[in-house]
């Protein structure tokens, strides 16, 4: 069954509920009998329950030893023989995982401020602030910058994430944005910058910018519609022309991907999803994805991106979504 239909089918939620109940009370004969009644009520119940068991196992939590009543892959478990100490450890671990995830979600913006940022955004939040010189900085979700508008210069450090800059012209006071070892310099323009573990990206909407990188004697100059990506591992630079509507499309709550690896697309959706997104198979991450995704509905965006590359997304809790190959 396709991922979207399975996720929307009430049988999926019911199957997860049954699984959690039996994980907690594996010796309850009445509960097992009630489960059997539910499984026999409709073929999709047994299929959904079998799928729920496999997804549970993918989280890293061991499923108790079982007896399988039917041989097909969607068979449901009908008997549990767990060891009590393991069950208690499992639930302690699951509870600790949920608590840690919640803590990290809540801590994120505070941690960015502790890192020295004076402007930051939370998960699924866009923030726009006008600076002392009249320039405007807009942050994508889960992003942070440090700013310094004192003296003869206007300096911004992109600590993490993505930002768009509408810079007030001032020939005497250059406006610089540093992202890792990359420095973007302008006097008046509109451009976006993104930093992640793999690359630094600069894209120009209006005006022009000069991008300086280590080891290159001359900066790379970009005009409107140019997008530059710098590989942080080897310093390789790639410049491409993109439609104006694609530049910082996240300002309109859109993610536009053109042949990007699925792993990069997931990374760009993550700041808008209030939880962790984990891929269970690294081979998925290199598969190219193209499409337009609505960041206001991050779970559906994840599903759409995954479905395009023969994968499914299972939301185990509101704090954990798994990307699983079909």
C-alpha positions in Angstrom: 0.0 0.0 0.0 1.3 3.5 -0.9 2.7 5.5 2.0 0.2 8.3 1.8 -2.8 6.0 1.9 -1.4 3.9 4.7 -0.7 6.9 6.8 -4.2 8.3 6.3 -5.9 4.9 6.9 -7.3 4.8 10.5 -6.1 1.2 10.6 -2.5 2.4 10.7 -3.1 4.5 13.8 -5.1 1.7 15.4 -2.3 -0.8 14.6 0.3 1.4 16.3 -2.0 1.7 19.3 -2.4 -2.1 19.5 1.3 -2.6 19.2 2.1 -0.2 22.0 -0.5 -1.8 24.3 0.9 -5.3 23.8 4.4 -4.0 24.2 3.4 -2.7 27.6 1.2 -5.7 28.6 2.5 -8.8 26.7 1.1 -11.3 29.1 -2.5 -10.0 29.0 -4.5 -12.8 27.4 -7.7 -10.7 27.1 -5.8 -8.0 25.3 -4.4 -10.6 22.9 -7.9 -12.0 22.3 -9.2 -8.5 21.6 -6.3 -7.9 19.2 -7.2 -11.1 17.3 -10.8 -9.9 17.0 -9.6 -6.6 15.5 -7.2 -8.4 13.1 -9.9 -10.6 11.8 -12.3 -7.8 11.3 -10.7 -6.6 8.0 -7.7 -7.7 5.9 -6.2 -4.2 6.1 -6.0 -4.5 9.9 -3.6 -7.5 9.7 -1.6 -5.7 6.9 -1.3 -2.5 8.9 -0.3 -4.3 12.1 2.4 -6.3 10.3 3.7 -3.0 8.8 3.6 -1.3 12.2 5.8 -4.1 13.7 8.4 -3.8 11.0 8.6 0.0 11.3 8.9 -0.3 15.1 11.8 -2.6 14.6 13.5 0.0 12.3 13.6 2.5 15.2 16.2 0.3 16.9 13.9 -1.1 19.6 13.7 -4.9 19.6 10.3 -6.4 18.9 9.6 -9.3 21.3 10.0 -12.9 20.1 6.8 -13.9 18.3 4.9 -16.6 16.6 3.6 -15.8 13.1 0.2 -17.1 12.3 0.4 -16.5 8.5 3.4 -16.7 6.2 2.9 -13.6 4.1 5.0 -10.5 4.7 2.1 -8.6 6.2 1.3 -11.3 8.8 0.5 -10.0 12.3 2.1 -11.2 15.5 -0.3 -13.0 17.7 1.8 -14.2 20.6 4.4 -12.4 22.6 7.2 -14.1 24.7 9.3 -11.2 25.9 11.7 -11.1 28.8 10.5 -8.7 31.4 13.8 -7.0 32.1 14.2 -6.3 28.4 10.7 -4.9 28.2 11.4 -2.5 31.0 14.7 -1.4 29.5 12.9 -0.9 26.2 10.3 1.4 27.6 12.9 3.3 29.6 14.9 3.7 26.5 11.9 4.8 24.5 10.9 7.3 27.2 14.4 8.6 27.3 14.5 9.0 23.5 11.2 10.9 23.5 12.3 13.2 26.4 15.7 13.9 24.7 13.9 14.7 21.4 11.5 17.1 23.1 14.4 18.7 25.0 16.4 19.3 21.8 13.4 20.7 20.0 12.8 23.2 22.9 16.5 23.9 23.4 17.4 24.7 19.8 16.7 28.5 19.7 18.2 29.0 23.2 21.4 27.1 22.2 21.8 29.3 19.1 21.7 32.4 21.4 24.3 30.8 23.6 26.5 30.4 20.6 26.6 34.2 20.3 23.8 34.8 17.8 21.7 37.9 18.3 19.0 36.9 15.8 17.6 33.4 15.5 14.5 31.5 14.4 12.8 28.5 15.8 11.6 25.3 14.0 9.0 26.2 11.4 9.4 29.9 12.1 10.5 32.7 9.7 11.9 35.8 11.3 12.3 39.2 9.6 14.2 42.1 11.3 15.2 45.6 10.0 18.8 46.5 11.0 20.2 49.9 12.2 21.2 50.8 8.6 17.8 50.0 7.2 18.8 46.6 5.7 16.4 43.8 6.3 17.4 40.2 7.3 15.0 37.4 6.9 15.8 34.0 8.5 14.5 30.6 7.4 13.5 28.2 10.1 16.2 27.0 12.5 18.6 29.6 11.5 20.8 32.1 13.3 23.1 35.1 12.7 25.4 37.4 14.6 25.4 41.0 13.5 27.7 44.0 14.0 26.7 47.4 12.6 29.3 49.4 14.6 32.1 51.4 13.0 32.8 51.7 9.3 31.6 48.2 8.4 28.4 46.2 8.4 29.2 42.6 9.4 26.9 39.5 9.6 28.0 36.0 10.4 25.6 33.2 9.4 25.9 30.8 12.3 23.6 28.2 10.9 20.8 27.7 8.4 19.7 30.2 5.8 19.1 33.9 5.5 18.0 36.4 2.9 19.5 39.9 2.9 18.0 43.1 1.4 20.9 45.5 1.8 20.6 49.3 1.9 23.1 50.9 -0.4 26.0 52.5 1.3 29.2 52.8 -0.8 31.2 53.8 2.2 30.2 50.9 4.4 30.4 47.5 2.7 28.0 44.9 3.9 29.6 41.5 4.5 28.2 38.1 5.3 30.5 35.3 6.5 29.4 31.7 6.3 32.2 29.4 7.5 35.3 30.5 5.4 33.2 32.1 2.7 32.7 35.9 2.7 30.1 37.7 0.6 30.6 41.4 0.1 28.1 43.9 -1.3 27.2 47.6 -1.0 23.5 47.3 -1.9 21.7 44.2 -3.2 19.3 41.4 -2.4 20.7 37.9 -2.0 20.4 34.7 0.0 23.0 32.5 1.8 22.7 29.0 3.2 25.2 26.9 5.2 25.0 23.2 6.0 27.4 20.4 6.6 28.0 19.9 2.9 28.1 23.3 1.3 27.7 27.0 1.4 25.3 28.5 -1.1 24.9 32.1 -2.3 22.1 33.2 -4.7 21.5 36.7 -6.0 18.0 38.2 -6.6 19.1 41.9 -7.3 22.3 43.7 -7.7 25.7 41.9 -7.5 27.9 40.3 -4.9 31.6 39.3 -4.6 32.2 35.9 -3.0 35.7 35.3 -1.5 36.9 31.8 -0.6 40.2 30.5 0.8 42.8 29.6 -1.7 41.4 31.8 -4.5 43.1 35.1 -5.2 40.1 36.7 -6.8 36.5 36.7 -5.6 33.7 35.2 -7.7 31.3 37.8 -8.9 27.6 36.9 -9.1 24.8 38.7 -11.0 21.0 38.5 -10.6 19.9 34.9 -11.1 23.3 33.4 -10.3 23.5 30.6 -7.6 27.0 29.6 -6.3 27.6 26.4 -4.3 30.9 25.7 -2.5 31.7 22.2 -1.5 33.0 22.5 2.1 34.9 19.2 1.8 37.1 20.1 -1.2 36.4 23.7 -2.0 34.9 23.0 -5.5 32.7 25.8 -6.8 29.7 25.4 -9.0 27.8 28.4 -10.5 24.4 28.0 -12.2 21.7 30.3 -13.5 18.3 29.8 -11.7 14.9 31.4 -12.3 14.2 34.5 -10.1 11.3 32.7 -8.5 13.6 29.9 -7.2 15.8 32.3 -5.2 15.0 31.9 -1.5 11.7 30.4 -2.3 11.4 29.4 1.4 10.2 33.0 1.9 7.0 31.8 0.2 7.1 28.6 2.2 8.2 26.6 -0.8 11.1 24.2 -1.4 12.0 23.9 -5.1 14.3 21.0 -5.9 15.8 20.3 -9.3 17.6 16.9 -9.3 18.9 17.4 -5.7 19.9 14.3 -3.7 17.1 13.2 -1.4 19.4 13.6 1.6 19.7 17.3 0.8 16.0 17.7 0.3 15.4 16.1 3.7 17.9 18.4 5.2 16.0 21.4 3.8 12.7 20.1 5.1 13.9 19.2 8.6 13.9 22.8 9.9 10.2 23.0 9.3 9.4 19.6 11.0 9.0 19.6 14.8 11.0 16.4 15.3 13.8 14.2 14.0 13.8 12.9 10.4 15.9 9.7 10.0 16.5 7.6 6.9 16.9 3.9 7.6 19.0 3.2 4.5 21.8 5.6 3.4 21.4 4.4 -0.2 18.2 6.5 -0.3 20.0 9.7 0.3 21.8 9.9 -3.1 18.7 9.4 -5.2 17.8 12.6 -7.1 14.6 14.4 -6.4 12.8 17.2 -8.4 9.6 18.9 -7.3 8.0 21.8 -5.4 7.2 21.1 -1.8 5.0 23.1 0.6 7.0 23.7 3.8 3.9 24.6 5.7 3.1 20.9 5.6 6.5 19.4 6.3 5.2 15.8 6.9 3.5 15.8 3.5 6.5 17.4 2.0 8.7 14.6 3.4 6.2 12.0 2.0 6.1 13.6 -1.4 9.9 13.7 -1.7 10.3 10.1 -0.4 7.6 8.7 -2.6 9.3 10.2 -5.7 12.3 7.9 -4.9 10.5 4.7 -4.0 10.5 5.3 -0.2 7.9 5.8 2.4 7.7 8.1 5.5 6.3 6.8 8.8 5.7 9.2 11.7 6.3 7.1 14.8 5.5 10.0 17.1 5.2 13.7 16.4 8.9 13.8 17.3 10.2 11.1 15.0 9.7 10.4 11.3 11.4 7.5 9.5 12.2 7.4 5.8 12.1 3.8 4.8 12.7 2.1 1.3 9.6 0.5 -0.2 
